[in-house]
């Protein structure tokens, strides 16, 4: 059977080697862009007709052909030819078959260079908005947990060592704040994604009297690319998106790390529902937090995708180079990974129980109110450095005598601070410690409740 001639084959005397075709083809992965390619082509067609570059009859035939191709692709009935190296050529070839001579006019005034940039921007615009919705969903779960756990006291950690007592809601809201910044970064990235490159053609623009502003309006772009060379050659908007995604995944990984630790027998702070855990093929007793572990692991994939894109772009001369074909698989994988991680974490956290009694006991242990004791002494006029030394000596005594701060007699405390009175015991209570942290952003229950109300007002 005679192989079909390439759309760009006019200059070539030989058919493309089969190995080269297989090596350069992107149809295996860029076919997921088909809706955007067709939507962009429809807008381009309407613009060409409006500018009288093609006839209204040609417009009608082209639009009908594109709609039929879209229907077949959405239904899974479209047959992709082995000869088509990418989604653009697959659609164009099918259009020429269905619309005849008119189909060959659609590519007037554009190149695959600006066409693929358009497709990716439209795809990423939709996916970024969907991810923003997923972030909001996870934030809602976290907020719900925070609202229900304002009065639960938990140990706060530094260096994975018990540090000071905190409200569990304050701990949960820390993740809400991180996700809020992740959403803000992604929202800002959207402004740079949402710029239309179509009309840049191969690199220099076109002498055909197209109307880029009209096309942008049809496709919902608020801005058009101002430089045709920049429009076809850069992928910084993808790099920025994956960078934002990497930061988001870093936060999800840190949250997952805490979930893994808190679910362990050594901590026992949380119980994850059976439906969101897995077992062992050999150890019958195991209940593993595999969801959190996989989120933690998949973070590395997104980091790798970011490095892949940066490496692809770092040495490219102006303007378009085929290396840019390699931008899609890291992008697609990042989008899929982030959406999956956000969705499963939201569900898992909604089915996680916090053990208030275990958390409260842990918050009381480990001399977590030692800082409060030092601040109490500072409030009595003792220089803080002296207060720090005094309390450190008290803690050392407790360690040697296997006691906690609350169990010390007043006489024992006076060995280290002779002016101690009965009021010193008040600073040793974990719940009181939490409520004393009234500085802006502190963990007092009053502050936490106020922050929850503030967030609720902002959402209205």
ROPA-392093 format. One line per field, with one value per residue (C-alpha): residue number from 1; residue in three letters; chain; x, y, z negated. Coordinates in steps of 0.1 Angstrom, whole numbers, plus 5000, padded with zeros to 4 digits. Example, Ala and Ser with C-alpha at 12.3 -4.5 7.8 and 13.67 -1.06 7.14 Angstrom:
REM residues 2
k: [1 | 2]
r: [ala | ser]
c: [A | A]
c1: [5123 | 5137]
c2: [4955 | 4989]
c3: [4922 | 4929]
This chain:
REM residues 460
k: [1 | 2 | 3 | 4 | 5 | 6 | 7 | 8 | 9 | 10 | 11 | 12 | 13 | 14 | 15 | 16 | 17 | 18 | 19 | 20 | 21 | 22 | 23 | 24 | 25 | 26 | 27 | 28 | 29 | 30 | 31 | 32 | 33 | 34 | 35 | 36 | 37 | 38 | 39 | 40 | 41 | 42 | 43 | 44 | 45 | 46 | 47 | 48 | 49 | 50 | 51 | 52 | 53 | 54 | 55 | 56 | 57 | 58 | 59 | 60 | 61 | 62 | 63 | 64 | 65 | 66 | 67 | 68 | 69 | 70 | 71 | 72 | 73 | 74 | 75 | 76 | 77 | 78 | 79 | 80 | 81 | 82 | 83 | 84 | 85 | 86 | 87 | 88 | 89 | 90 | 91 | 92 | 93 | 94 | 95 | 96 | 97 | 98 | 99 | 100 | 101 | 102 | 103 | 104 | 105 | 106 | 107 | 108 | 109 | 110 | 111 | 112 | 113 | 114 | 115 | 116 | 117 | 118 | 119 | 120 | 121 | 122 | 123 | 124 | 125 | 126 | 127 | 128 | 129 | 130 | 131 | 132 | 133 | 134 | 135 | 136 | 137 | 138 | 139 | 140 | 141 | 142 | 143 | 144 | 145 | 146 | 147 | 148 | 149 | 150 | 151 | 152 | 153 | 154 | 155 | 156 | 157 | 158 | 159 | 160 | 161 | 162 | 163 | 164 | 165 | 166 | 167 | 168 | 169 | 170 | 171 | 172 | 173 | 174 | 175 | 176 | 177 | 178 | 179 | 180 | 181 | 182 | 183 | 184 | 185 | 186 | 187 | 188 | 189 | 190 | 191 | 192 | 193 | 194 | 195 | 196 | 197 | 198 | 199 | 200 | 201 | 202 | 203 | 204 | 205 | 206 | 207 | 208 | 209 | 210 | 211 | 212 | 213 | 214 | 215 | 216 | 217 | 218 | 219 | 220 | 221 | 222 | 223 | 224 | 225 | 226 | 227 | 228 | 229 | 230 | 231 | 232 | 233 | 234 | 235 | 236 | 237 | 238 | 239 | 240 | 241 | 242 | 243 | 244 | 245 | 246 | 247 | 248 | 249 | 250 | 251 | 252 | 253 | 254 | 255 | 256 | 257 | 258 | 259 | 260 | 261 | 262 | 263 | 264 | 265 | 266 | 267 | 268 | 269 | 270 | 271 | 272 | 273 | 274 | 275 | 276 | 277 | 278 | 279 | 280 | 281 | 282 | 283 | 284 | 285 | 286 | 287 | 288 | 289 | 290 | 291 | 292 | 293 | 294 | 295 | 296 | 297 | 298 | 299 | 300 | 301 | 302 | 303 | 304 | 305 | 306 | 307 | 308 | 309 | 310 | 311 | 312 | 313 | 314 | 315 | 316 | 317 | 318 | 319 | 320 | 321 | 322 | 323 | 324 | 325 | 326 | 327 | 328 | 329 | 330 | 331 | 332 | 333 | 334 | 335 | 336 | 337 | 338 | 339 | 340 | 341 | 342 | 343 | 344 | 345 | 346 | 347 | 348 | 349 | 350 | 351 | 352 | 353 | 354 | 355 | 356 | 357 | 358 | 359 | 360 | 361 | 362 | 363 | 364 | 365 | 366 | 367 | 368 | 369 | 370 | 371 | 372 | 373 | 374 | 375 | 376 | 377 | 378 | 379 | 380 | 381 | 382 | 383 | 384 | 385 | 386 | 387 | 388 | 389 | 390 | 391 | 392 | 393 | 394 | 395 | 396 | 397 | 398 | 399 | 400 | 401 | 402 | 403 | 404 | 405 | 406 | 407 | 408 | 409 | 410 | 411 | 412 | 413 | 414 | 415 | 416 | 417 | 418 | 419 | 420 | 421 | 422 | 423 | 424 | 425 | 426 | 427 | 428 | 429 | 430 | 431 | 432 | 433 | 434 | 435 | 436 | 437 | 438 | 439 | 440 | 441 | 442 | 443 | 444 | 445 | 446 | 447 | 448 | 449 | 450 | 451 | 452 | 453 | 454 | 455 | 456 | 457 | 458 | 459 | 460]
r: [unk | unk | unk | unk | unk | unk | unk | unk | unk | unk | unk | unk | unk | unk | unk | unk | unk | unk | unk | unk | unk | unk | unk | unk | unk | unk | unk | unk | unk | unk | unk | unk | unk | unk | unk | unk | unk | unk | unk | unk | unk | unk | unk | unk | unk | unk | unk | unk | unk | unk | unk | unk | unk | unk | unk | unk | unk | unk | unk | unk | unk | unk | unk | unk | unk | unk | unk | unk | unk | unk | unk | unk | unk | unk | unk | unk | unk | unk | unk | unk | unk | unk | unk | unk | unk | unk | unk | unk | unk | unk | unk | unk | unk | unk | unk | unk | unk | unk | unk | unk | unk | unk | unk | unk | unk | unk | unk | unk | unk | unk | unk | unk | unk | unk | unk | unk | unk | unk | unk | unk | unk | unk | unk | unk | unk | unk | unk | unk | unk | unk | unk | unk | unk | unk | unk | unk | unk | unk | unk | unk | unk | unk | unk | unk | unk | unk | unk | unk | unk | unk | unk | unk | unk | unk | unk | unk | unk | unk | unk | unk | unk | unk | unk | unk | unk | unk | unk | unk | unk | unk | unk | unk | unk | unk | unk | unk | unk | unk | unk | unk | unk | unk | unk | unk | unk | unk | unk | unk | unk | unk | unk | unk | unk | unk | unk | unk | unk | unk | unk | unk | unk | unk | unk | unk | unk | unk | unk | unk | unk | unk | unk | unk | unk | unk | unk | unk | unk | unk | unk | unk | unk | unk | unk | unk | unk | unk | unk | unk | unk | unk | unk | unk | unk | unk | unk | unk | unk | unk | unk | unk | unk | unk | unk | unk | unk | unk | unk | unk | unk | unk | unk | unk | unk | unk | unk | unk | unk | unk | unk | unk | unk | unk | unk | unk | unk | unk | unk | unk | unk | unk | unk | unk | unk | unk | unk | unk | unk | unk | unk | unk | unk | unk | unk | unk | unk | unk | unk | unk | unk | unk | unk | unk | unk | unk | unk | unk | unk | unk | unk | unk | unk | unk | unk | unk | unk | unk | unk | unk | unk | unk | unk | unk | unk | unk | unk | unk | unk | unk | unk | unk | unk | unk | unk | unk | unk | unk | unk | unk | unk | unk | unk | unk | unk | unk | unk | unk | unk | unk | unk | unk | unk | unk | unk | unk | unk | unk | unk | unk | unk | unk | unk | unk | unk | unk | unk | unk | unk | unk | unk | unk | unk | unk | unk | unk | unk | unk | unk | unk | unk | unk | unk | unk | unk | unk | unk | unk | unk | unk | unk | unk | unk | unk | unk | unk | unk | unk | unk | unk | unk | unk | unk | unk | unk | unk | unk | unk | unk | unk | unk | unk | unk | unk | unk | unk | unk | unk | unk | unk | unk | unk | unk | unk | unk | unk | unk | unk | unk | unk | unk | unk | unk | unk | unk | unk | unk | unk | unk | unk | unk | unk | unk | unk | unk | unk | unk | unk | unk | unk | unk | unk | unk | unk | unk | unk | unk | unk | unk | unk | unk | unk | unk | unk | unk | unk | unk | unk | unk | unk | unk | unk]
c: [A | A | A | A | A | A | A | A | A | A | A | A | A | A | A | A | A | A | A | A | A | A | A | A | A | A | A | A | A | A | A | A | A | A | A | A | A | A | A | A | A | A | A | A | A | A | A | A | A | A | A | A | A | A | A | A | A | A | A | A | A | A | A | A | A | A | A | A | A | A | A | A | A | A | A | A | A | A | A | A | A | A | A | A | A | A | A | A | A | A | A | A | A | A | A | A | A | A | A | A | A | A | A | A | A | A | A | A | A | A | A | A | A | A | A | A | A | A | A | A | A | A | A | A | A | A | A | A | A | A | A | A | A | A | A | A | A | A | A | A | A | A | A | A | A | A | A | A | A | A | A | A | A | A | A | A | A | A | A | A | A | A | A | A | A | A | A | A | A | A | A | A | A | A | A | A | A | A | A | A | A | A | A | A | A | A | A | A | A | A | A | A | A | A | A | A | A | A | A | A | A | A | A | A | A | A | A | A | A | A | A | A | A | A | A | A | A | A | A | A | A | A | A | A | A | A | A | A | A | A | A | A | A | A | A | A | A | A | A | A | A | A | A | A | A | A | A | A | A | A | A | A | A | A | A | A | A | A | A | A | A | A | A | A | A | A | A | A | A | A | A | A | A | A | A | A | A | A | A | A | A | A | A | A | A | A | A | A | A | A | A | A | A | A | A | A | A | A | A | A | A | A | A | A | A | A | A | A | A | A | A | A | A | A | A | A | A | A | A | A | A | A | A | A | A | A | A | A | A | A | A | A | A | A | A | A | A | A | A | A | A | A | A | A | A | A | A | A | A | A | A | A | A | A | A | A | A | A | A | A | A | A | A | A | A | A | A | A | A | A | A | A | A | A | A | A | A | A | A | A | A | A | A | A | A | A | A | A | A | A | A | A | A | A | A | A | A | A | A | A | A | A | A | A | A | A | A | A | A | A | A | A | A | A | A | A | A | A | A | A | A | A | A | A | A | A | A | A | A | A | A | A | A | A | A | A | A | A | A | A | A | A | A | A | A | A | A | A | A | A | A | A | A | A | A | A | A | A | A | A]
c1: [5000 | 5013 | 5022 | 5004 | 5025 | 5033 | 5017 | 5052 | 5065 | 5067 | 5103 | 5114 | 5123 | 5121 | 5095 | 5103 | 5121 | 5098 | 5121 | 5122 | 5084 | 5081 | 5108 | 5094 | 5057 | 5038 | 5003 | 5006 | 5004 | 4993 | 4960 | 4945 | 4947 | 4921 | 4893 | 4915 | 4929 | 4895 | 4881 | 4911 | 4906 | 4870 | 4878 | 4905 | 4881 | 4855 | 4881 | 4893 | 4857 | 4850 | 4882 | 4870 | 4902 | 4880 | 4844 | 4813 | 4807 | 4843 | 4836 | 4804 | 4822 | 4852 | 4831 | 4808 | 4839 | 4855 | 4823 | 4820 | 4856 | 4851 | 4820 | 4839 | 4869 | 4847 | 4828 | 4861 | 4853 | 4880 | 4907 | 4941 | 4963 | 4998 | 5010 | 4999 | 5027 | 5007 | 4971 | 4972 | 4980 | 4955 | 4927 | 4938 | 4940 | 4905 | 4891 | 4904 | 4889 | 4855 | 4854 | 4873 | 4891 | 4879 | 4897 | 4930 | 4924 | 4921 | 4958 | 4960 | 4977 | 4989 | 5016 | 5018 | 5042 | 5016 | 4989 | 5005 | 5013 | 4976 | 4964 | 4987 | 4977 | 4940 | 4945 | 4965 | 4941 | 4913 | 4934 | 4948 | 4913 | 4903 | 4933 | 4923 | 4890 | 4907 | 4928 | 4897 | 4881 | 4911 | 4910 | 4873 | 4881 | 4909 | 4887 | 4859 | 4884 | 4898 | 4863 | 4857 | 4890 | 4896 | 4895 | 4917 | 4953 | 4981 | 5019 | 5037 | 5071 | 5105 | 5132 | 5106 | 5109 | 5081 | 5082 | 5050 | 5013 | 4991 | 4955 | 4949 | 4929 | 4959 | 4980 | 4954 | 4950 | 4987 | 4981 | 4951 | 4975 | 5000 | 4973 | 4960 | 4994 | 4996 | 4962 | 4974 | 5005 | 4985 | 4959 | 4987 | 5002 | 4969 | 4973 | 5005 | 4989 | 4959 | 4977 | 4969 | 4998 | 4978 | 4987 | 5024 | 5025 | 5059 | 5079 | 5075 | 5037 | 5019 | 5012 | 4977 | 4952 | 4941 | 4925 | 4941 | 4921 | 4889 | 4902 | 4913 | 4878 | 4862 | 4886 | 4882 | 4918 | 4921 | 4954 | 4975 | 5012 | 5030 | 5060 | 5056 | 5091 | 5085 | 5050 | 5062 | 5095 | 5090 | 5074 | 5079 | 5042 | 5045 | 5076 | 5059 | 5029 | 5050 | 5071 | 5039 | 5028 | 5061 | 5056 | 5020 | 5033 | 5060 | 5032 | 5011 | 5042 | 5049 | 5013 | 5016 | 5047 | 5028 | 5000 | 5024 | 5041 | 5008 | 4992 | 5021 | 5018 | 5045 | 5024 | 4988 | 4974 | 4951 | 4931 | 4927 | 4896 | 4902 | 4890 | 4920 | 4947 | 4962 | 4976 | 5006 | 5008 | 5027 | 5019 | 4982 | 4983 | 4995 | 4974 | 4996 | 4991 | 5000 | 4980 | 5001 | 5033 | 5024 | 5016 | 5050 | 5066 | 5048 | 5062 | 5095 | 5078 | 5067 | 5101 | 5116 | 5091 | 5102 | 5138 | 5131 | 5114 | 5141 | 5167 | 5149 | 5146 | 5179 | 5199 | 5174 | 5182 | 5154 | 5128 | 5109 | 5129 | 5115 | 5128 | 5097 | 5077 | 5091 | 5072 | 5039 | 5045 | 5060 | 5031 | 5004 | 5020 | 5022 | 4985 | 4974 | 4996 | 4985 | 4948 | 4950 | 4969 | 4946 | 4915 | 4927 | 4941 | 4908 | 4889 | 4913 | 4914 | 4876 | 4878 | 4905 | 4898 | 4920 | 4924 | 4919 | 4929 | 4962 | 4970 | 4963 | 4985 | 5013 | 5009 | 5014 | 5045 | 5080 | 5083 | 5063 | 5054 | 5091 | 5090 | 5059 | 5077 | 5106 | 5082 | 5065 | 5099 | 5105 | 5072 | 5085 | 5114 | 5140 | 5161 | 5149 | 5184 | 5186 | 5150 | 5160 | 5190 | 5169 | 5142 | 5168 | 5183 | 5148 | 5142 | 5176 | 5166 | 5133 | 5151 | 5175 | 5147 | 5122 | 5096 | 5076 | 5072 | 5038 | 5050 | 5077 | 5071 | 5075 | 5106 | 5122 | 5114 | 5129 | 5162 | 5165 | 5143 | 5140 | 5112 | 5088 | 5052 | 5022 | 5012 | 5041 | 5021 | 4996 | 5021 | 5027 | 4992 | 4991 | 4957 | 4965 | 4998 | 4978 | 4954 | 4983 | 4996 | 4975 | 5001 | 4989 | 4990 | 4995 | 4978 | 4953 | 4918 | 4906 | 4930 | 4921 | 4884 | 4889 | 4910 | 4883 | 4857 | 4879 | 4883 | 4846 | 4840 | 4866 | 4848 | 4815]
c2: [5000 | 5034 | 5055 | 5088 | 5119 | 5142 | 5176 | 5190 | 5165 | 5187 | 5195 | 5158 | 5132 | 5103 | 5090 | 5093 | 5063 | 5042 | 5044 | 5082 | 5083 | 5062 | 5082 | 5116 | 5108 | 5124 | 5111 | 5085 | 5111 | 5144 | 5130 | 5141 | 5176 | 5169 | 5190 | 5220 | 5215 | 5213 | 5242 | 5264 | 5253 | 5263 | 5297 | 5301 | 5290 | 5316 | 5343 | 5334 | 5336 | 5369 | 5383 | 5369 | 5349 | 5318 | 5317 | 5312 | 5279 | 5268 | 5278 | 5258 | 5227 | 5230 | 5235 | 5206 | 5184 | 5195 | 5188 | 5153 | 5146 | 5158 | 5136 | 5106 | 5113 | 5119 | 5086 | 5068 | 5059 | 5079 | 5058 | 5073 | 5067 | 5055 | 5081 | 5110 | 5121 | 5143 | 5152 | 5183 | 5163 | 5136 | 5161 | 5179 | 5147 | 5136 | 5171 | 5170 | 5136 | 5148 | 5184 | 5180 | 5209 | 5233 | 5213 | 5221 | 5259 | 5257 | 5259 | 5293 | 5319 | 5295 | 5269 | 5238 | 5259 | 5284 | 5257 | 5234 | 5263 | 5273 | 5238 | 5234 | 5268 | 5260 | 5226 | 5239 | 5268 | 5242 | 5219 | 5247 | 5258 | 5222 | 5219 | 5251 | 5235 | 5204 | 5226 | 5243 | 5209 | 5198 | 5231 | 5226 | 5192 | 5207 | 5236 | 5212 | 5193 | 5225 | 5237 | 5205 | 5204 | 5239 | 5225 | 5196 | 5201 | 5185 | 5185 | 5208 | 5197 | 5211 | 5188 | 5160 | 5166 | 5177 | 5215 | 5233 | 5225 | 5238 | 5237 | 5209 | 5233 | 5256 | 5228 | 5219 | 5256 | 5257 | 5233 | 5255 | 5285 | 5266 | 5255 | 5291 | 5303 | 5273 | 5284 | 5321 | 5311 | 5290 | 5317 | 5341 | 5316 | 5315 | 5350 | 5340 | 5308 | 5327 | 5345 | 5335 | 5326 | 5318 | 5340 | 5339 | 5313 | 5296 | 5324 | 5356 | 5361 | 5361 | 5384 | 5371 | 5397 | 5377 | 5392 | 5377 | 5398 | 5383 | 5348 | 5355 | 5367 | 5336 | 5314 | 5334 | 5348 | 5382 | 5389 | 5379 | 5372 | 5404 | 5388 | 5360 | 5346 | 5344 | 5330 | 5298 | 5292 | 5296 | 5272 | 5292 | 5291 | 5253 | 5255 | 5280 | 5257 | 5227 | 5248 | 5258 | 5222 | 5211 | 5235 | 5223 | 5187 | 5196 | 5207 | 5176 | 5155 | 5172 | 5166 | 5130 | 5126 | 5138 | 5114 | 5085 | 5094 | 5102 | 5069 | 5048 | 5027 | 5048 | 5079 | 5067 | 5102 | 5093 | 5064 | 5062 | 5044 | 5009 | 5019 | 5042 | 5019 | 4986 | 4955 | 4932 | 4900 | 4883 | 4902 | 4898 | 4926 | 4954 | 4984 | 5006 | 5044 | 5036 | 5065 | 5091 | 5072 | 5073 | 5110 | 5115 | 5093 | 5109 | 5143 | 5131 | 5126 | 5162 | 5174 | 5153 | 5167 | 5202 | 5194 | 5177 | 5209 | 5232 | 5209 | 5207 | 5245 | 5257 | 5254 | 5260 | 5286 | 5308 | 5299 | 5266 | 5234 | 5198 | 5194 | 5212 | 5181 | 5167 | 5192 | 5173 | 5141 | 5158 | 5183 | 5157 | 5135 | 5165 | 5174 | 5138 | 5133 | 5165 | 5160 | 5124 | 5133 | 5162 | 5140 | 5110 | 5131 | 5149 | 5117 | 5101 | 5131 | 5132 | 5096 | 5101 | 5103 | 5123 | 5107 | 5137 | 5117 | 5105 | 5139 | 5156 | 5132 | 5137 | 5175 | 5173 | 5151 | 5160 | 5193 | 5211 | 5239 | 5247 | 5278 | 5290 | 5286 | 5307 | 5334 | 5333 | 5341 | 5368 | 5383 | 5385 | 5406 | 5378 | 5384 | 5359 | 5344 | 5338 | 5324 | 5301 | 5288 | 5284 | 5264 | 5243 | 5233 | 5224 | 5202 | 5186 | 5178 | 5163 | 5141 | 5128 | 5123 | 5109 | 5135 | 5160 | 5197 | 5194 | 5168 | 5190 | 5204 | 5241 | 5234 | 5216 | 5245 | 5270 | 5252 | 5268 | 5300 | 5310 | 5335 | 5308 | 5309 | 5287 | 5307 | 5292 | 5259 | 5277 | 5280 | 5242 | 5234 | 5226 | 5240 | 5272 | 5273 | 5272 | 5300 | 5322 | 5324 | 5354 | 5371 | 5376 | 5343 | 5324 | 5292 | 5304 | 5290 | 5326 | 5333 | 5301 | 5307 | 5343 | 5331 | 5305 | 5333 | 5355 | 5328 | 5323 | 5360 | 5361 | 5332 | 5351]
c3: [5000 | 5009 | 4979 | 4976 | 4984 | 4954 | 4953 | 4954 | 4979 | 5010 | 5006 | 5000 | 5026 | 5002 | 4978 | 4941 | 4927 | 4905 | 4876 | 4878 | 4880 | 4848 | 4830 | 4838 | 4834 | 4805 | 4813 | 4786 | 4759 | 4774 | 4785 | 4752 | 4766 | 4793 | 4779 | 4776 | 4811 | 4825 | 4805 | 4816 | 4852 | 4851 | 4838 | 4864 | 4891 | 4880 | 4880 | 4915 | 4928 | 4910 | 4926 | 4960 | 4963 | 4969 | 4981 | 4959 | 4978 | 4969 | 4933 | 4931 | 4945 | 4922 | 4891 | 4899 | 4905 | 4872 | 4853 | 4867 | 4859 | 4823 | 4819 | 4831 | 4808 | 4778 | 4785 | 4790 | 4826 | 4843 | 4860 | 4858 | 4888 | 4883 | 4908 | 4885 | 4863 | 4840 | 4831 | 4853 | 4885 | 4874 | 4873 | 4904 | 4924 | 4912 | 4920 | 4956 | 4960 | 4947 | 4959 | 4991 | 5007 | 4980 | 4953 | 4968 | 4963 | 4925 | 4919 | 4937 | 4915 | 4888 | 4881 | 4859 | 4838 | 4827 | 4829 | 4803 | 4780 | 4782 | 4774 | 4744 | 4730 | 4734 | 4718 | 4689 | 4684 | 4677 | 4657 | 4635 | 4627 | 4619 | 4596 | 4579 | 4572 | 4558 | 4535 | 4522 | 4516 | 4494 | 4476 | 4468 | 4453 | 4432 | 4421 | 4411 | 4389 | 4374 | 4365 | 4347 | 4328 | 4314 | 4278 | 4285 | 4272 | 4291 | 4288 | 4312 | 4325 | 4335 | 4347 | 4342 | 4305 | 4283 | 4280 | 4268 | 4266 | 4294 | 4303 | 4328 | 4348 | 4350 | 4363 | 4389 | 4400 | 4407 | 4436 | 4447 | 4449 | 4470 | 4494 | 4496 | 4508 | 4532 | 4547 | 4549 | 4568 | 4592 | 4597 | 4606 | 4630 | 4648 | 4659 | 4678 | 4691 | 4704 | 4733 | 4769 | 4792 | 4823 | 4852 | 4845 | 4872 | 4875 | 4858 | 4877 | 4879 | 4912 | 4941 | 4944 | 4929 | 4898 | 4867 | 4837 | 4813 | 4826 | 4823 | 4788 | 4780 | 4794 | 4773 | 4741 | 4740 | 4723 | 4740 | 4771 | 4772 | 4782 | 4799 | 4824 | 4817 | 4780 | 4786 | 4803 | 4786 | 4748 | 4724 | 4692 | 4684 | 4682 | 4661 | 4638 | 4635 | 4626 | 4602 | 4585 | 4585 | 4570 | 4541 | 4537 | 4537 | 4511 | 4488 | 4495 | 4488 | 4455 | 4445 | 4456 | 4435 | 4404 | 4412 | 4415 | 4381 | 4363 | 4375 | 4362 | 4330 | 4314 | 4317 | 4321 | 4326 | 4355 | 4368 | 4406 | 4418 | 4431 | 4465 | 4469 | 4456 | 4469 | 4454 | 4457 | 4477 | 4449 | 4416 | 4408 | 4381 | 4404 | 4413 | 4435 | 4444 | 4480 | 4494 | 4475 | 4484 | 4521 | 4520 | 4504 | 4530 | 4560 | 4550 | 4564 | 4598 | 4600 | 4589 | 4617 | 4642 | 4633 | 4637 | 4671 | 4684 | 4671 | 4687 | 4721 | 4723 | 4710 | 4742 | 4769 | 4796 | 4809 | 4819 | 4822 | 4818 | 4818 | 4783 | 4772 | 4781 | 4748 | 4728 | 4728 | 4710 | 4679 | 4680 | 4684 | 4657 | 4633 | 4638 | 4633 | 4603 | 4585 | 4591 | 4579 | 4547 | 4538 | 4544 | 4523 | 4495 | 4492 | 4489 | 4465 | 4441 | 4441 | 4428 | 4402 | 4365 | 4342 | 4307 | 4284 | 4252 | 4267 | 4281 | 4247 | 4228 | 4253 | 4250 | 4212 | 4214 | 4223 | 4204 | 4231 | 4207 | 4198 | 4221 | 4202 | 4170 | 4183 | 4195 | 4161 | 4145 | 4171 | 4161 | 4125 | 4137 | 4141 | 4173 | 4199 | 4203 | 4166 | 4166 | 4194 | 4174 | 4143 | 4160 | 4179 | 4145 | 4133 | 4163 | 4158 | 4122 | 4133 | 4158 | 4132 | 4106 | 4132 | 4124 | 4144 | 4137 | 4121 | 4096 | 4082 | 4047 | 4041 | 4020 | 4050 | 4073 | 4048 | 4050 | 4084 | 4079 | 4043 | 4048 | 4063 | 4050 | 4056 | 4086 | 4105 | 4110 | 4132 | 4160 | 4161 | 4174 | 4211 | 4218 | 4200 | 4220 | 4252 | 4242 | 4231 | 4267 | 4276 | 4298 | 4334 | 4352 | 4319 | 4309 | 4283 | 4288 | 4290 | 4319 | 4337 | 4334 | 4347 | 4377 | 4386 | 4385 | 4406 | 4433 | 4433 | 4439 | 4468 | 4485 | 4486]
